[in-house]
Amino acid sequence: MGLKLKPLNKKSPSFFYILPVILVLVVIVIFPLIYSLIASFYDYDLRKETVNFIGLQNFIELSHDERFLTSLLTTTKLIALGISTQFLLGLMLALILYYHSSRLRNFLIVILSIPPMISPLVVSYIGRLIFHPGASPINYILEVFNLPHNISWHASIQTSLITIFLIDSWQWTPFIMLLLFSGLIAIPEEYLESARIDGATLLKEVKYILLPLLKPTMIVAILFRSLDVIRMFDLVYGLTGGGPGTSSEVSSFYIYLTSFPYWRIGYGAALSWIFMIIVSIIITIYLRYIIKTF
């Protein structure tokens, strides 16, 4: 006789099956959020013995905190310059790999997959060696080609943010390339074959077939990279430390400095919440605009 399985009772307490996950979310996500919100209303300073309730004073203070506003502007610059450059380069690489199906393509995909897998902190120290003001191989190459080569890179106010942009682009352009390439190979070849029968050129294939069908993947790639740049910390911490001065100080790094090295936990919590609200509003507007364009 075969073993008969007893059907699952619909009235069984299925809530207990997901209870462990709920507990983990409460401990790791919800509790820190609530605790930081409560801390933002207090003069929570590790250098003081007492913690006093100050209401909205932290939020009022950050409204005219020029350093915080400057860090927001720096983050915006990195997003605008970095995402646009990385997206265009990633799209070009994805199209090149898509139209050149050979054994070399698989090798290139493996090689280009390496940078995103490296820790950003490790990449920052690699960048310190490559862009070292006194012994930079980049400066040596520029000197060989008789180009301006006395560049301080991450040690200069003028070029520190550019150095972060270059290193970040080197690491994450392949990530966008891989996302877009996966979207390209998912497009049915019948569409391209029909277009070629009708006499479509390569440019028209890309413009009228591939790019429109690739739009959902583009949205995901831009959203993922934007969120990564918004929360950038490791690269700035290891490469420039927000300097020289505050020339490369992004918002997440300034919040870290305020909360821990400066010991102002309450004010840092207020900065975190305002920053999260700003990011949430921007992402919501972005997604609503994108949904309307479909």
N, C-alpha and C positions, 0 to 999 in steps of 0.2 A: 504493500500500500504506500502510495506517495504521501509525502509530508504536506499537510494543508496549512497554509499560512493564515493566521487569524487577521482579518482586515482591521486596519487602524480605526479605533473609535474616534469619531469626529469630536466628541466631547472631551477627549483627553487633554490634559494641561500642556498644550504645545508651547505655552509661554516659557516653561522651564527649559526648553531646548535652546532658546536663544538668551537665556538669563546670563550665562557666562560672558557672552559678547557685550551685553548691556552693561554689566559690571565693569568690564575693561574700559568701555567708552566713558563711563561715569568717572572712573579713577584717572584716566589718562587725558581726557578731553574736557568733560563738563566741569569737573571740580576745579582744575586750574583756571578755566575761564571765569567761573564765579568768584574764585578767590582773588584773581587779578582785578576783577571789577570792583570788589569790595576794597581792595588795597588802594585803588585809584582815588578813593574818597578820603584817604588818611595821609597824614604827614609821616609816611613810613620811611624812615631813614635809619640805616644800620648803625650810624654813628651816634644816634640818640638813644637814650634809655627808655623814653616814653614815646608812645604812638598816639597822636591826637587826630580826632576827626576834624577835617577842614572842608568838607563838602565839595564844591566845584572849583576850589582854588587851583588845583593842579591843572584842570582843563582851561581855566582862565589864563594861567601862566603860559601854557603851550601855545595859546592863540597869538601871542606876540614873542614867541621864541624864534628868533631869526635863524639860529643854528638848525632847528628842526625844519623850518621852511626851506632853508638851503639844502638840507639833505633830501627833502622831497623833490626839489628841482634837479638835484644830481641823479636821483633814481629815475626821474622822468627822462633825462638826457640819455641814460644808459638804455632805457626801454626803447626810446625812439630810434636811436642810432644802432643799437645792438640787434634788436628784433628785425628791423628792416633789412640790414646787411645780411644777417644770418639766414633770413627767409629767402632772399634773392639768390644767395650763393647755394643754399641747400636745394632750391628748386632747380637751378642750373645743373648741379651735380646729379640730382635725381633724373632729370631728363637725359643727360648724357649717358648715364648707366642704363636707362631704360631702352635707349635706341642702339646701344652697343652690347648686344647679348653675346658674350664670349666667356672663355675661361678666365680671362683677366678681370671681368666684372666681379666674379665671386671673390677673387683675391682682394680687389679694391674695397669691396663691402666689408670684408673682415678687417682690413687695415683701418678704414675710416670708422669702424665701430669701437676702436680702442680708446680714443680720447674721452667720450662720454662715460666710460666705465672707470676712469681714474678719479680719485677723490679730489674735489676742488681745492682742498688744503694742500695736497701734493702738487697740484697744478700751479698753485700760487708760488711754491718754493722753486719749481722748475722755471717759472717766469722770472723769479729773482735772479737766477743764474743767466738766463738768456738775455734779459734786459738789464744786467748789472751795469751801473753807470761807468765804472772804471774798466771793466773787461767784458763788454758786451759783444758777442759774435754778430749781432745784428748791426752794431756800429761798425764792425770790421768789414762786413759785406758792403755797407753803404760807402765806406772809405775806398774800397776797391773800385767801385763804380763812380768815384769822384762826386759823391752826393754828400749833403750835410750829414755829418756823423757825430758831432759832439752833442749828443742828446742824452739827457739824464734819465729819460723814461719815467719810471715810477718814483724817482727821487725829485721830480720837478713838479711845481704847481701846474704848469701849463700842459704837461704830458701825462700826468699820473692817471687821469681818467681814461685817456686814450689807450694807455698800456693795459688797463683792466679790460677795456673793450676788445682789444686785440686778442688777449689771452682767452677771454670768455668766448669770443667768436671761434677761435681755434678749437676749443673744447666742444662747443655745442652746435656748430654748423652741421657736423655729421649726424647729430641726433635729428635735426629737422630733415636732412637728406634722407635718412632711413625711414622716417614717417611718410614723407611724400613718395618715396620710391615704393613703399608697401601699398600706398593708395594707387599708384600707377599700375602696378602689376595686377591689382584687383579689378581693373577696368576690362570688360570683355573685349577680346580682340576683334569680334565681329563688327564693332562700331568703326574701328580703324579700317578694316578691310572694305566695308561698304563705302567709306569716304574715299579710299584710294581708287576704287572702281569708278567713282564719280569724278575722279581727276583732282582730288584735294592734294595740295602741296603739304610739305612737312610743317610749315608755319601755320597753315590753316588747321591741320590736325591738332596741333598744340593749342591754338587759340580757341577753336570752336568745339573741340571734343574733350581733350585731356583736361584743360584747366577748369571748365565748368563741372566736369565729373569729379575733379579733385578738390572741389571747394570744401566739402565737409572735413577732409583731412587737413586742409590748410587752416581751417578754423581751429581745430584741435592743436595743431603744431604751434600756432601763434599764441593760443591761450596758455598752453603748457610752458612755453618759453617766457612769456610775460610774467607768469607767476613765479618762475625760477629767478628772474632778474629782480622782481619785487622783494623777494626774501633773500637776496644775495648777502652772504655774510663771510663764508670761508675764504673766498678769493680776496676780498678786501682786507680781512683780518691777517692773512698770511703774506700778502704782497705789499700793501701800503700802510695798513693800520689806520686807514681813513685819512692819511696825510699825503703830502706835506700840508701841515695846517689842517684844514677841513676840505681840501680840494677834491678828495675822492670818498668823502664820508656819505654813504647811502643811509637811508632811513633806518633799516634794520640794525646797522652797525651803531648808529647814534643811540638807538633805544637800548642796545646792549651796554654801551658805555655809561649811559645814565643810570641803568638799573644795577649794574654790578661794580665796575671800577669806581664810579662816583657814589655808589651805595644809596641812591635815591629810588628805592623800590616803588614807592607810591607814584612818584612822577613818571617813572618808566612804565608803570602799568597804564597810566592815563595816555601816554604817548602810544602804547601798543594798541589800545582800544580805538583811538582816533585814526591811527594808521589802518587798522583793520576795517573800520567803517568806510574810509576813503577808497580802499581797494575793493571792497564789496560793492560800492556804488558804481565804480568804474567797470567792474566785471559784469554787473547786471546790465548796465547801459550797452556794453559791447555785445553781450549775448542777445539782448532784445533787438538791437540793430541788425545783427547777423540773421536772426530768425526771420525778420521782416523781408530780408533780401532773397529768401528762398522762394 
